[in-house]
Amino acid sequence: MERIPDTGRPAAAQDSPFTCLAPDGGARFVLVCDHASRALPPEAGSLGLDPAELHRHIAWDIGAADVTRALSAELDAPAVLSGYSRLLVDCNRAEDDPSRFPEQSDGTAVPGNAGLSAAEKARRNRLYAAPYHDAVAGMIARAEARLGHPPAIVSVHSFTPVFQGRERPWHVGILWNEVDGRLANPVMDLLRADDGLCVGDNQPYSARQPEGLTMRRHAEMPGLPHVLFELRQDLIDTRDGATAWAHRLALVLRRSLELYPPPFSRLASGDEPV
């Protein structure tokens, strides 16, 4: 199969902290991809890393951007993709989380992040993280104005097939916090209807833990329906694989609308789990 060109960012992107796709798309979903790129701005150099390290999972979610682009095209869904490597600043971590500017990742030291000053962290937050989150918030507001009701938020990530020497059996994991299952539950049911798939409920990571910032800020806190897909990288690291999984997810998301039809509402604080 044809390997996806390893550009580290969506093909249409320039040197920017985010890329927007289909801003006026007609879908009831807004897509986000926090770790779409392994790119670094010129002033950051390679953060002191051997360039080969920037092709690894520590720098980006391999295949996630390609799935997001294909999913956006198939659903006609607005999407926001990050423009820089999570090693520069992890947009999916809170500002007070040490892993937002990782000094080491998966056993690899990141010299360019060692002993960062508060001023440098603030600069990276201002230039690289804040614009991405502003773009996500703006895309959601734009979709809500167009639809007349809130959109559902779909996040796309990928995970390594082997971790600490152990194979991970899941083809796809569904991450959610067990409070708002309006989208996550039908999505899991539909994926599990395929006997050939191993589907993880909050595996290989758990959304019940507080690390993930993007979905908490833009979906959970405002009470929007949401789901986060974790796709195994060896299934989506080719163009055919990424396209096939985007098609699979598009079918599942469309079908989920039949099981929980719009208009979506905001789940108010204190509402019972769904």
C-alpha positions in Angstrom: 0.0 0.0 0.0 1.1 3.6 -0.6 2.7 5.2 2.4 1.4 8.6 3.4 4.0 11.3 2.7 5.6 12.1 6.1 5.2 15.9 5.9 4.2 16.2 9.6 1.4 18.5 8.8 -1.7 18.7 6.5 -0.6 19.4 2.9 -2.5 22.7 2.7 -1.1 24.1 5.9 1.5 26.9 6.1 3.7 27.7 9.1 0.7 28.1 11.5 -0.5 26.8 14.8 -3.6 25.4 13.2 -5.3 24.5 10.0 -9.1 24.8 9.4 -11.0 22.6 7.0 -14.6 23.0 5.6 -15.5 25.9 8.0 -19.0 26.1 6.5 -19.4 22.3 6.2 -23.0 21.1 6.6 -22.3 18.3 9.1 -23.5 18.3 12.7 -20.0 17.5 13.8 -16.9 19.5 14.4 -13.7 17.6 14.2 -10.5 18.3 16.2 -7.0 16.8 15.9 -4.7 17.9 18.7 -1.6 16.1 17.5 -1.8 16.4 13.8 1.7 17.6 13.1 5.3 16.9 13.9 6.4 20.3 12.6 8.3 22.9 14.6 8.6 26.6 14.0 12.0 27.7 12.6 13.1 29.4 15.9 12.7 26.1 17.8 15.1 24.2 15.6 14.7 20.5 16.4 14.4 21.1 20.2 17.9 19.5 20.4 16.6 16.2 19.1 18.0 14.0 16.4 15.6 14.7 13.4 14.7 11.0 13.4 13.0 11.4 16.8 10.5 13.8 15.2 9.1 11.0 13.1 8.1 9.0 16.2 4.9 9.0 18.2 6.5 11.3 20.7 6.2 14.1 18.3 2.7 13.5 16.8 -0.1 11.1 16.3 0.8 9.2 13.2 -2.1 9.0 10.7 -4.5 11.0 12.8 -4.3 14.1 10.6 -4.9 12.0 7.4 -8.0 10.3 9.0 -9.3 13.7 10.1 -8.9 15.2 6.6 -10.6 12.3 5.0 -13.4 12.3 7.6 -13.9 16.0 7.1 -14.2 15.5 3.4 -16.6 12.5 3.6 -18.9 14.1 6.2 -18.5 17.7 5.0 -17.5 18.5 8.6 -15.6 21.5 9.9 -12.3 20.5 11.3 -9.4 22.1 13.2 -6.0 20.5 13.2 -3.0 21.5 15.2 0.0 22.9 13.3 2.9 22.0 15.6 4.4 19.1 17.4 3.2 18.3 20.9 6.9 18.4 21.9 6.8 22.2 21.4 3.6 22.6 23.5 1.0 19.9 24.0 -2.3 21.6 23.3 -4.1 18.7 24.9 -2.5 19.3 28.4 -3.4 22.0 30.9 -1.1 24.9 31.4 0.0 23.7 34.8 0.6 20.1 33.6 4.4 19.3 33.4 3.7 17.2 30.3 2.6 20.3 28.4 6.3 21.0 27.8 7.8 17.5 28.1 11.4 17.4 29.2 11.3 13.7 28.3 8.9 11.6 26.3 8.8 7.8 26.2 12.3 7.7 27.6 13.7 10.3 25.2 15.1 13.5 26.6 14.0 16.7 24.9 16.9 19.2 25.4 15.0 22.2 24.1 12.4 21.8 26.9 14.8 21.4 29.8 14.4 24.1 32.4 12.1 26.3 30.4 11.5 29.7 32.0 8.0 30.9 32.8 8.4 33.6 30.1 9.2 31.0 27.5 6.3 28.8 28.5 4.0 31.9 28.3 5.4 32.7 24.9 4.7 29.3 23.5 1.2 29.2 25.1 0.5 32.6 23.5 1.9 31.9 20.0 1.1 28.2 19.5 -1.5 26.8 21.9 -3.9 29.7 22.4 -4.5 30.2 18.7 -5.3 26.6 18.2 -7.9 26.6 21.1 -9.3 29.9 19.8 -9.8 28.3 16.4 -11.6 25.3 17.9 -13.9 27.6 19.9 -14.5 29.7 16.9 -15.3 26.7 14.7 -17.8 25.4 17.3 -19.5 28.8 17.6 -19.7 29.1 13.8 -21.2 25.6 13.5 -23.8 26.3 16.2 -24.8 29.5 14.6 -25.3 27.7 11.2 -27.1 24.7 12.7 -29.2 26.5 15.2 -28.1 24.0 17.9 -24.8 22.8 19.3 -22.7 20.5 17.1 -21.2 17.2 18.4 -17.4 17.3 18.9 -15.3 14.5 17.5 -11.6 14.2 18.4 -9.2 12.0 16.4 -6.0 10.5 18.0 -3.8 7.5 17.4 -1.8 5.2 19.6 1.2 2.9 19.2 0.5 -0.8 18.5 3.2 -1.8 21.1 3.8 -0.1 24.4 6.6 -1.1 26.9 7.0 -4.4 25.0 3.3 -5.4 25.1 1.1 -5.6 22.1 -2.1 -3.6 22.3 -5.0 -5.6 20.9 -7.5 -2.8 20.3 -8.1 -1.6 16.8 -9.9 1.5 18.1 -10.5 3.0 21.5 -13.5 5.2 22.5 -12.6 7.7 25.2 -15.3 9.4 27.2 -15.9 10.4 30.8 -19.1 8.4 31.5 -21.1 11.5 32.1 -22.3 12.3 28.6 -22.6 9.1 26.5 -25.0 10.5 23.9 -22.5 10.0 21.2 -19.9 7.6 22.7 -22.4 4.8 23.6 -24.0 4.5 20.1 -20.6 4.7 18.5 -19.3 1.9 20.6 -22.3 -0.2 20.0 -22.1 0.3 16.3 -18.3 -0.5 16.1 -18.8 -3.6 18.3 -21.3 -4.9 15.9 -18.4 -5.8 13.7 -17.0 -9.0 15.1 -13.7 -8.4 13.5 -13.0 -5.3 15.6 -11.5 -5.1 19.1 -13.0 -1.9 20.5 -11.7 -0.4 23.7 -14.0 1.4 26.2 -11.5 4.1 27.6 -8.6 1.9 26.3 -5.7 2.1 25.8 -6.1 5.4 27.7 -8.8 6.6 30.0 -10.8 9.7 29.6 -11.9 9.4 33.2 -8.5 10.8 34.0 -8.0 14.6 33.9 -5.1 14.9 31.5 -7.0 15.7 28.2 -7.7 19.4 27.9 -9.3 19.9 24.5 -12.4 17.8 25.0 -12.8 18.9 28.6 -12.6 22.6 27.6 -14.6 22.5 24.4 -17.0 19.6 24.9 -17.4 18.4 28.5 -17.5 21.7 30.3 -20.0 23.3 27.9 -22.1 20.1 27.8 -21.7 19.2 24.1 -22.1 15.6 22.8 -18.7 14.2 22.1 -16.5 11.3 21.4 -12.7 10.8 21.1 -11.4 8.1 18.8 -8.0 6.5 19.4 -6.9 4.5 16.3 -4.0 2.1 16.3 -1.3 3.6 14.2 -0.4 0.5 12.1 -4.0 0.6 10.8 -3.8 4.2 9.5 -0.2 4.8 8.6 -0.9 4.3 4.9 -3.2 6.3 2.6 -5.5 3.3 2.1 -5.7 2.6 5.8 -6.4 6.2 6.8 -9.1 6.5 4.1 -10.7 3.2 5.0 -10.9 4.1 8.7 -12.3 7.5 7.9 -15.0 5.9 5.9 -15.8 3.4 8.7 -16.0 6.2 11.2 -18.1 8.3 8.9 -20.7 5.5 8.6 -20.7 5.1 12.3 -21.1 8.8 13.1 -24.0 9.1 10.5 -25.7 6.1 12.0 -25.3 7.5 15.5 -27.4 10.5 14.5 -30.3 8.1 13.8 -29.9 6.5 17.2 -29.7 9.9 18.9 -31.1 12.4 16.5 -30.4 16.2 16.6 -31.0 18.8 17.5 -28.4 18.3 20.2 -28.7 20.2 23.5 -26.2 21.2 26.1 -25.9 18.8 29.0 -26.3 21.1 32.0 -24.1 20.6 35.1 -25.8 18.1 37.4 -27.7 16.3 34.7 -27.9 12.6 35.1 -25.5 10.5 33.1 -26.9 9.3 29.8 
